[in-house]
Amino acid sequence: MAQIIAQTEKVNKQLTYFHKHKLFKVYNSIPQLLWFNLLKGVAFGLGSVLGATVVLSALIYLLSQIEFVPFIGEWVSEILEIVKTEVPN
């Protein structure tokens, strides 16, 4: 019985510790929760866009180096021309 009481006290102590954690304080407040989720969404969106930009840039660069394959080389050349004319320096 004493062992169960000791384990219960440990669990109670850990729950009290976790309840004081900042993340639980954020989840107990609706405005803070909304702000936290907004920032999390903005960070995810920005990271996704930047990651896709890097990956696509590398892919287009690698494909532009393959000019010996007629179909791919012409297609990539057309894409590069469109990008160069659309994006001012």
Steps between C-alpha positions, in 0.01 A plus 500: 500500500786736582648440156173602330482815710862586412432446129184711520694780665765482225233517232335793679835679524569448125152618405546813709835561334354456150199716584736788578671460161461790256335286233215408733455865590469579128237228453297630795456842337298525178667821369847362568403171336374682190816714484723193544316312224515803268876528545538126454301516175699796369828326578381181329383691193820700471714191545300313238534780247872545560562126489305458177688794348837347581401154376345628177792733432746215541285275281470759224873568516580130472257458213650800322833321499346211306490662159618193314157339537298683229155505657606584857763750389255695284232492768739624768636768266145627445436506875824693560410753231157553650649543848761746371240711321247494785736573790677838483850517647 
